[in-house]
Amino acid sequence: MREISLHIMDLMENSIRAKARTIKLTITESLTENIYKVSIEDDGVGMSADYVAHLFDPYTTTRSTRKIGLGLPLIKMNTRQAGGDTTVESQPGQGTTLSFWYAHNHWDRPPLGDMGGTMAMLAATNEDKRITYRHITEKGEYTFDTAEIKKALDNMSINNYDIIKYLKEMINENLSEIEAGE
Amino acid sequence: MTVQDLVDKLNLKVLSGADGIGGKIAGCHVSDLISDVVGNAKEGDAWITLQSHRNIVAAALLKKLSCIILVNGIEPSAQARSMSNNENIPILSTQSTTFETTGLIYNLLSDKL
Protein backbone atom coordinates (compact mmCIF):
# COMPACT_ATOMS: atom_id res chain seq x y z
CA MET A 1 0.00 0.00 0.00
CA ARG A 2 1.24 3.40 -0.95
CA GLU A 3 -0.04 5.49 1.91
CA ILE A 4 -0.24 5.16 5.68
CA SER A 5 -3.94 6.10 5.62
CA LEU A 6 -4.69 2.95 3.59
CA HIS A 7 -3.02 0.78 6.25
CA ILE A 8 -5.06 2.62 8.89
CA MET A 9 -8.31 2.00 7.02
CA ASP A 10 -7.48 -1.71 6.76
CA LEU A 11 -6.50 -2.05 10.43
CA MET A 12 -9.50 -0.11 11.78
CA GLU A 13 -11.78 -2.35 9.76
CA ASN A 14 -10.14 -5.27 11.56
CA SER A 15 -11.06 -3.64 14.89
CA ILE A 16 -14.64 -3.29 13.69
CA ARG A 17 -14.74 -6.95 12.66
CA ALA A 18 -13.42 -7.78 16.13
CA LYS A 19 -16.62 -6.16 17.54
CA ALA A 20 -14.91 -3.08 18.97
CA ARG A 21 -17.21 -0.36 20.30
CA THR A 22 -14.51 2.26 20.65
CA ILE A 23 -11.39 2.64 18.54
CA LYS A 24 -8.67 5.13 19.40
CA LEU A 25 -6.21 6.11 16.71
CA THR A 26 -3.14 8.15 17.64
CA ILE A 27 -0.49 9.40 15.26
CA THR A 28 2.64 10.98 16.74
CA GLU A 29 5.22 12.73 14.58
CA SER A 30 8.47 13.82 16.15
CA LEU A 31 11.48 15.14 14.31
CA THR A 32 13.52 15.46 17.50
CA GLU A 33 12.95 11.78 18.33
CA ASN A 34 12.97 10.87 14.63
CA ILE A 35 9.79 8.83 14.85
CA TYR A 36 6.50 8.63 12.98
CA LYS A 37 4.21 6.39 15.00
CA VAL A 38 0.67 5.11 14.51
CA SER A 39 -1.26 3.37 17.32
CA ILE A 40 -4.70 1.80 17.12
CA GLU A 41 -6.34 0.74 20.37
CA ASP A 42 -9.66 -1.09 20.38
CA ASP A 43 -11.95 -2.79 22.91
CA GLY A 44 -12.86 -5.67 20.62
CA VAL A 45 -12.76 -9.41 21.35
CA GLY A 46 -8.95 -9.53 21.43
CA MET A 47 -6.72 -12.44 20.54
CA SER A 48 -4.97 -15.24 22.42
CA ALA A 49 -1.20 -15.14 22.90
CA ASP A 50 -0.91 -18.08 20.54
CA TYR A 51 -2.88 -16.25 17.88
CA VAL A 52 -0.81 -13.08 18.27
CA ALA A 53 2.38 -15.15 17.96
CA HIS A 54 1.33 -16.22 14.46
CA LEU A 55 -0.07 -12.89 13.29
CA PHE A 56 2.99 -11.88 11.33
CA ASP A 57 3.43 -15.18 9.56
CA PRO A 58 1.55 -14.99 6.26
CA TYR A 59 1.61 -18.77 5.87
CA THR A 60 -0.12 -19.78 9.07
CA THR A 61 -2.88 -17.16 9.14
CA THR A 62 -6.19 -18.84 8.43
CA ARG A 63 -8.99 -16.90 6.89
CA SER A 64 -11.75 -18.58 8.87
CA THR A 65 -10.47 -17.44 12.25
CA ARG A 66 -8.31 -14.44 11.59
CA LYS A 67 -9.28 -11.07 12.89
CA ILE A 68 -6.47 -9.33 11.09
CA GLY A 69 -5.97 -9.32 7.35
CA LEU A 70 -2.92 -10.28 5.37
CA GLY A 71 -1.92 -6.64 5.41
CA LEU A 72 -0.10 -7.07 8.71
CA PRO A 73 2.97 -9.06 7.56
CA LEU A 74 3.36 -6.44 4.83
CA ILE A 75 3.14 -3.53 7.28
CA LYS A 76 5.75 -5.22 9.45
CA MET A 77 8.08 -5.61 6.48
CA ASN A 78 7.56 -2.02 5.32
CA THR A 79 8.10 -0.50 8.76
CA ARG A 80 11.26 -2.57 9.34
CA GLN A 81 12.62 -1.48 5.96
CA ALA A 82 12.04 2.11 6.99
CA GLY A 83 13.73 2.15 10.39
CA GLY A 84 10.70 1.10 12.46
CA ASP A 85 8.69 -1.95 13.49
CA THR A 86 5.17 -3.25 14.14
CA THR A 87 3.84 -4.66 17.42
CA VAL A 88 0.55 -6.11 18.63
CA GLU A 89 -0.60 -6.47 22.23
CA SER A 90 -3.83 -8.27 22.87
CA GLN A 91 -5.77 -10.34 25.39
CA PRO A 92 -9.00 -12.22 24.82
CA GLY A 93 -11.88 -10.05 26.01
CA GLN A 94 -9.59 -7.05 26.58
CA GLY A 95 -9.13 -5.64 23.10
CA THR A 96 -6.07 -5.07 20.99
CA THR A 97 -3.43 -2.37 20.69
CA LEU A 98 -1.52 -2.32 17.44
CA SER A 99 1.40 0.04 16.84
CA PHE A 100 3.57 0.59 13.82
CA TRP A 101 6.24 3.19 13.35
CA TYR A 102 8.89 4.46 10.97
CA ALA A 103 12.03 6.54 11.31
CA HIS A 104 10.72 10.04 10.52
CA ASN A 105 13.59 10.83 8.16
CA HIS A 106 13.66 7.49 6.31
CA TRP A 107 13.36 7.63 2.52
CA ASP A 108 11.01 4.66 2.44
CA ARG A 109 8.48 6.03 4.95
CA PRO A 110 5.26 6.29 2.91
CA PRO A 111 3.30 9.55 2.88
CA LEU A 112 0.34 9.87 5.28
CA GLY A 113 -2.30 10.13 2.56
CA ASP A 114 -5.86 11.42 2.88
CA MET A 115 -6.67 11.06 6.58
CA GLY A 116 -9.68 13.35 6.29
CA GLY A 117 -11.29 11.08 3.71
CA THR A 118 -10.33 7.94 5.63
CA MET A 119 -11.76 9.13 8.95
CA ALA A 120 -14.92 10.63 7.44
CA MET A 121 -15.60 7.35 5.63
CA LEU A 122 -14.98 5.20 8.72
CA ALA A 123 -17.16 7.47 10.86
CA ALA A 124 -20.00 7.46 8.36
CA THR A 125 -20.07 3.71 7.87
CA ASN A 126 -19.73 2.85 11.58
CA GLU A 127 -22.08 5.23 13.32
CA ASP A 128 -22.62 2.85 16.23
CA LYS A 129 -18.90 3.07 17.17
CA ARG A 130 -16.98 5.79 18.90
CA ILE A 131 -13.90 6.53 16.85
CA THR A 132 -11.27 9.02 17.98
CA TYR A 133 -8.26 10.24 16.08
CA ARG A 134 -5.56 12.26 17.80
CA HIS A 135 -2.68 13.61 15.72
CA ILE A 136 0.33 15.11 17.47
CA THR A 137 3.10 17.04 15.73
CA GLU A 138 5.70 19.49 16.96
CA LYS A 139 3.36 22.31 15.85
CA GLY A 140 0.46 21.16 18.01
CA GLU A 141 -2.25 18.55 18.12
CA TYR A 142 -5.70 17.85 16.78
CA THR A 143 -8.40 15.46 17.98
CA PHE A 144 -11.34 14.22 15.96
CA ASP A 145 -14.01 12.47 18.01
CA THR A 146 -17.17 10.97 16.52
CA ALA A 147 -18.98 11.47 19.86
CA GLU A 148 -18.51 15.24 19.50
CA ILE A 149 -19.59 15.15 15.86
CA LYS A 150 -22.75 13.26 16.80
CA LYS A 151 -23.55 15.82 19.47
CA ALA A 152 -22.96 18.69 17.05
CA LEU A 153 -25.17 17.04 14.44
CA ASP A 154 -27.88 16.50 17.05
CA ASN A 155 -27.99 12.77 16.22
CA MET A 156 -28.52 13.36 12.52
CA SER A 157 -26.80 10.62 10.48
CA ILE A 158 -23.19 11.19 9.42
CA ASN A 159 -23.73 8.87 6.48
CA ASN A 160 -24.68 11.62 4.07
CA TYR A 161 -22.63 12.87 1.13
CA ASP A 162 -22.48 16.53 2.20
CA ILE A 163 -21.55 15.69 5.79
CA ILE A 164 -18.83 13.23 4.73
CA LYS A 165 -17.39 15.86 2.40
CA TYR A 166 -17.55 18.50 5.11
CA LEU A 167 -15.85 16.23 7.68
CA LYS A 168 -13.12 15.26 5.23
CA GLU A 169 -12.29 18.91 4.53
CA MET A 170 -12.53 19.89 8.18
CA ILE A 171 -10.12 17.14 9.28
CA ASN A 172 -7.63 17.85 6.49
CA GLU A 173 -7.68 21.59 7.26
CA ASN A 174 -7.03 20.95 10.95
CA LEU A 175 -4.20 18.57 10.05
CA SER A 176 -2.55 21.08 7.75
CA GLU A 177 -2.68 23.67 10.55
CA ILE A 178 -0.39 21.48 12.65
CA GLU A 179 1.62 20.54 9.53
CA ALA A 180 0.67 16.89 9.88
CA GLY A 181 2.00 14.64 7.16
CA GLU A 182 4.48 17.22 5.87
CA MET B 1 20.53 10.73 -25.74
CA THR B 2 18.36 13.42 -24.17
CA VAL B 3 15.13 13.05 -22.24
CA GLN B 4 13.36 14.46 -25.29
CA ASP B 5 14.82 11.66 -27.48
CA LEU B 6 13.52 9.08 -25.02
CA VAL B 7 10.09 10.70 -24.98
CA ASP B 8 9.97 10.54 -28.79
CA LYS B 9 11.31 6.98 -29.13
CA LEU B 10 9.11 5.42 -26.43
CA ASN B 11 6.11 7.68 -27.01
CA LEU B 12 6.11 8.78 -23.36
CA LYS B 13 3.76 11.39 -21.94
CA VAL B 14 5.45 14.39 -20.27
CA LEU B 15 3.41 14.99 -17.11
CA SER B 16 5.50 17.70 -15.46
CA GLY B 17 8.96 19.24 -15.23
CA ALA B 18 9.01 19.84 -19.01
CA ASP B 19 11.76 22.46 -18.63
CA GLY B 20 14.23 19.68 -17.85
CA ILE B 21 13.52 17.77 -21.02
CA GLY B 22 16.83 18.74 -22.66
CA GLY B 23 18.82 16.86 -19.99
CA LYS B 24 21.19 14.06 -21.03
CA ILE B 25 20.44 10.44 -20.10
CA ALA B 26 23.58 8.68 -18.91
CA GLY B 27 22.04 5.37 -17.86
CA CYS B 28 19.00 3.85 -16.20
CA HIS B 29 17.99 2.72 -12.72
CA VAL B 30 14.98 0.49 -12.00
CA SER B 31 13.65 0.47 -8.43
CA ASP B 32 10.57 1.03 -6.31
CA LEU B 33 12.52 1.40 -3.09
CA ILE B 34 13.46 5.04 -2.69
CA SER B 35 16.34 4.27 -0.30
CA ASP B 36 17.81 2.02 -3.00
CA VAL B 37 17.69 4.88 -5.52
CA VAL B 38 19.32 7.23 -3.03
CA GLY B 39 21.98 4.60 -2.36
CA ASN B 40 22.64 3.23 -5.83
CA ALA B 41 21.36 5.36 -8.73
CA LYS B 42 23.96 7.31 -10.68
CA GLU B 43 23.96 10.89 -11.91
CA GLY B 44 22.07 11.24 -15.18
CA ASP B 45 20.13 7.98 -14.82
CA ALA B 46 16.56 7.75 -16.03
CA TRP B 47 14.58 6.20 -13.14
CA ILE B 48 11.80 3.70 -13.81
CA THR B 49 9.39 3.28 -10.89
CA LEU B 50 5.79 2.90 -9.77
CA GLN B 51 6.22 5.13 -6.72
CA SER B 52 4.35 8.38 -7.23
CA HIS B 53 4.59 10.46 -4.06
CA ARG B 54 6.64 13.60 -3.71
CA ASN B 55 9.73 11.86 -2.30
CA ILE B 56 10.52 10.62 -5.82
CA VAL B 57 11.37 14.18 -6.88
CA ALA B 58 13.49 14.74 -3.77
CA ALA B 59 15.44 11.54 -4.49
CA ALA B 60 15.85 12.44 -8.18
CA LEU B 61 17.07 15.91 -7.23
CA LEU B 62 19.55 14.56 -4.68
CA LYS B 63 21.01 12.07 -7.16
CA LYS B 64 20.81 14.47 -10.15
CA LEU B 65 18.74 11.98 -12.17
CA SER B 66 17.70 12.97 -15.69
CA CYS B 67 14.03 11.99 -15.42
CA ILE B 68 11.46 9.81 -13.65
CA ILE B 69 9.41 7.34 -15.70
CA LEU B 70 6.16 6.13 -14.12
CA VAL B 71 4.96 2.79 -15.47
CA ASN B 72 1.49 1.20 -15.73
CA GLY B 73 -0.13 4.58 -16.43
CA ILE B 74 0.46 5.68 -12.82
CA GLU B 75 -0.09 9.39 -12.13
CA PRO B 76 2.15 11.37 -9.76
CA SER B 77 0.66 13.02 -6.67
CA ALA B 78 -0.14 16.74 -6.95
CA GLN B 79 2.81 17.54 -4.68
CA ALA B 80 5.20 15.45 -6.79
CA ARG B 81 3.95 17.23 -9.90
CA SER B 82 4.49 20.72 -8.51
CA MET B 83 7.92 19.84 -7.06
CA SER B 84 8.95 18.43 -10.42
CA ASN B 85 7.89 21.67 -12.13
CA ASN B 86 9.82 23.74 -9.58
CA GLU B 87 12.97 21.61 -9.89
CA ASN B 88 12.77 20.97 -13.65
CA ILE B 89 12.91 17.20 -13.21
CA PRO B 90 10.68 15.66 -15.88
CA ILE B 91 8.11 13.09 -14.79
CA LEU B 92 7.20 10.92 -17.77
CA SER B 93 4.46 8.33 -18.03
CA THR B 94 3.90 5.14 -19.98
CA GLN B 95 1.10 2.57 -20.05
CA SER B 96 3.73 -0.19 -20.36
CA THR B 97 4.97 -2.35 -17.47
CA THR B 98 8.33 -2.01 -15.73
CA PHE B 99 9.58 -5.08 -17.65
CA GLU B 100 8.63 -3.73 -21.07
CA THR B 101 9.89 -0.22 -20.38
CA THR B 102 13.19 -1.49 -18.99
CA GLY B 103 13.71 -3.73 -22.03
CA LEU B 104 13.11 -0.91 -24.49
CA ILE B 105 15.46 1.47 -22.67
CA TYR B 106 18.08 -1.25 -22.33
CA ASN B 107 18.08 -1.69 -26.10
CA LEU B 108 18.41 2.05 -26.62
CA LEU B 109 21.29 2.40 -24.15
CA SER B 110 23.08 -0.96 -24.38
CA ASP B 111 25.62 0.13 -26.98
CA LYS B 112 26.59 3.03 -24.72
CA LEU B 113 26.93 1.03 -21.49
Interface residues (C-beta under 8 A of the other chain):
Chain A: R2 E3 Q81 A82 H106 W107 D108 P110 P111
Chain B: L33 I34 S35 V37 V38 Q51 S52 H53 R54 N55 A59 S77
